[in-house]
Amino acid sequence: MAKYNWQQKDWPKFRYSLENLQGELLLFSEKVGRVSGMLEGLPKETRQDVLIDIILAEAIKTSEIEGEFPSRRDVLSSIRKNLGLHISPEQIKDKSAAGLGELMIDVRNSFKEPLTEQKLFAWHRLLMGTNARIAVGKWRTHEDPMQVISGAIGKEKVHYVAPPSYRINTEMKHFIGWFNETAPGGKSEIIHAPVRSSIAHLYFETIHPFEDGNGRIGRAIAEKALSQSIGRPVVLSLSRTIEANKKDYYDALENAQQSNEITQWMDYFVHTSLAAQTEAEEQIGFTLKKARFFDRFKGQLNERQLNAIKRMLEEGPKGFDGGMNARKYMGITKTSKATATRDMQQLTEIGAFVLFGKAGGRSTSYQVNI
């Protein structure tokens, strides 16, 4: 009996039911429209900051899923440079971070274009740079089985074995053809954005055409599919949502690669897309609150207070873990306990801070009142 989906007679005719996903698909569409409206309502500079935050999260998290940790600062510099925001290239020390940032922007800028072999090779070169260990910017050709494994040497567990290299040219021609035919206006258009994105990601990951980088390229393809079906670059980070529950992602993918009946995978991916869009909506709402907060307290905060508040707000909508107390404030602002206490007391009096948890003694802590 064939073990993997690509070994089965019905490959790649994916079958699935959307019966239990109609509500989620409708909600996803509603949130896409709502996020678009919220973005339009932001000042230009704030809107740009939101988009950079989301692109940066996608870049960082798509790498962290694979166990790689690029320089956040260099990825951000690369994103800003490729958006034309006048960051000089010599500031970017990590070449792989530079390529990652460029890839993220190209995925967004070229979303309307059909998918091509050349585009995938270009993305792979951006991601892999001049890595001498692997074939960069071309399909794999080695005769060894392409396996997805985990575990220590000698105790490896094989989760998946991809099609052999001699099949890759044909498989990728079929995949690229399918991707373009299912795009808006194509002869086999798939209407729901998360449905098409779901299949695109699974289909590509199953072929696993590159020696390395398949996960990151596959998530870029998922984003391209979402953007094409929505009609504009998507405003969410799929990878941030995936990375938060990485085991669920790998389990769902492994299970889906054993059959061409993929309802369970569809359920996972649609819910993940919806969660990512919800998180983006919260992020935009939070950014709007931040802008209003700084308007409200303009000219009332000293430099120490401003630095402490900015550090707290870096944590996003979930808030500053455990709240701000004198010890943390001293660490952030490099000031004395007396000054820290006085600064926080003043922030409370003007309404910039609110008590978090119990008041009194060492346990007194605060959150920003946004």
Secondary structure as the mmCIF struct_conf table of DSSP 4:
data_model
#
loop_
_struct_conf.conf_type_id
_struct_conf.id
_struct_conf.beg_label_comp_id
_struct_conf.beg_label_asym_id
_struct_conf.beg_label_seq_id
_struct_conf.end_label_comp_id
_struct_conf.end_label_asym_id
_struct_conf.end_label_seq_id
BEND BEND1 TYR A 4 TYR A 4
HELX_RH_3T_P HELX_RH_3T_P1 ASN A 5 GLN A 7
BEND BEND2 GLN A 8 GLN A 8
TURN_TY1_P TURN_TY1_P1 LYS A 9 PRO A 12
STRN STRN1 ARG A 15 ARG A 15
HELX_RH_3T_P HELX_RH_3T_P2 GLU A 19 LEU A 21
HELX_RH_AL_P HELX_RH_AL_P1 GLN A 22 GLU A 40
TURN_TY1_P TURN_TY1_P2 GLY A 41 GLY A 41
BEND BEND3 LEU A 42 LEU A 42
HELX_RH_AL_P HELX_RH_AL_P2 LYS A 44 GLU A 64
TURN_TY1_P TURN_TY1_P3 ILE A 65 GLY A 67
HELX_RH_AL_P HELX_RH_AL_P3 ARG A 72 ASN A 82
TURN_TY1_P TURN_TY1_P4 LEU A 83 GLY A 84
BEND BEND4 LEU A 85 LEU A 85
HELX_RH_3T_P HELX_RH_3T_P3 PRO A 89 GLN A 91
HELX_RH_AL_P HELX_RH_AL_P4 LYS A 95 ASN A 109
TURN_TY1_P TURN_TY1_P5 SER A 110 LYS A 112
BEND BEND5 GLU A 113 GLU A 113
HELX_LH_PP_P HELX_LH_PP_P1 PRO A 114 LEU A 115
HELX_RH_AL_P HELX_RH_AL_P5 GLU A 117 MET A 128
TURN_TY1_P TURN_TY1_P6 GLY A 129 THR A 130
TURN_TY1_P TURN_TY1_P7 ALA A 132 ARG A 133
BEND BEND6 ILE A 134 ILE A 134
BEND BEND7 GLY A 137 LYS A 138
BEND BEND8 GLU A 143 ASP A 144
STRN STRN2 GLN A 147 SER A 150
BEND BEND9 GLY A 151 ALA A 152
TURN_TY1_P TURN_TY1_P8 ILE A 153 GLY A 154
BEND BEND10 LYS A 155 LYS A 155
STRN STRN3 LYS A 157 VAL A 161
HELX_LH_PP_P HELX_LH_PP_P2 ALA A 162 PRO A 164
HELX_RH_3T_P HELX_RH_3T_P4 SER A 165 ARG A 167
HELX_RH_AL_P HELX_RH_AL_P6 ILE A 168 GLU A 181
TURN_TY1_P TURN_TY1_P9 THR A 182 THR A 182
BEND BEND11 ALA A 183 ALA A 183
TURN_TY1_P TURN_TY1_P10 PRO A 184 GLY A 185
BEND BEND12 GLY A 186 GLY A 186
TURN_TY1_P TURN_TY1_P11 LYS A 187 SER A 188
BEND BEND13 HIS A 192 HIS A 192
HELX_RH_AL_P HELX_RH_AL_P7 ALA A 193 ILE A 207
BEND BEND14 PHE A 210 ASP A 212
HELX_RH_AL_P HELX_RH_AL_P8 ASN A 214 ILE A 230
TURN_TY1_P TURN_TY1_P12 GLY A 231 GLY A 231
BEND BEND15 ARG A 232 ARG A 232
BEND BEND16 LEU A 236 LEU A 236
HELX_RH_AL_P HELX_RH_AL_P9 LEU A 238 ALA A 244
TURN_TY1_P TURN_TY1_P13 ASN A 245 ASN A 245
HELX_RH_AL_P HELX_RH_AL_P10 LYS A 246 ALA A 256
TURN_TY1_P TURN_TY1_P14 GLN A 257 GLN A 258
BEND BEND17 ASN A 260 ASN A 260
STRN STRN4 GLU A 261 GLU A 261
HELX_RH_AL_P HELX_RH_AL_P11 THR A 263 ARG A 296
TURN_TY1_P TURN_TY1_P15 PHE A 297 GLN A 300
HELX_RH_AL_P HELX_RH_AL_P12 GLU A 303 LEU A 313
TURN_TY1_P TURN_TY1_P16 GLU A 314 GLU A 315
HELX_RH_3T_P HELX_RH_3T_P5 GLY A 316 LYS A 318
BEND BEND18 PHE A 320 PHE A 320
TURN_TY1_P TURN_TY1_P17 ASP A 321 GLY A 322
STRN STRN5 MET A 324 MET A 324
HELX_RH_AL_P HELX_RH_AL_P13 ALA A 326 THR A 333
TURN_TY1_P TURN_TY1_P18 LYS A 334 LYS A 334
HELX_RH_AL_P HELX_RH_AL_P14 LYS A 337 GLU A 349
TURN_TY1_P TURN_TY1_P19 ILE A 350 GLY A 351
BEND BEND19 ALA A 352 ALA A 352
STRN STRN6 PHE A 353 PHE A 356
BEND BEND20 GLY A 357 GLY A 357
BEND BEND21 GLY A 360 GLY A 360
HELX_RH_3T_P HELX_RH_3T_P6 GLY A 361 SER A 363
STRN STRN7 SER A 365 VAL A 368
#
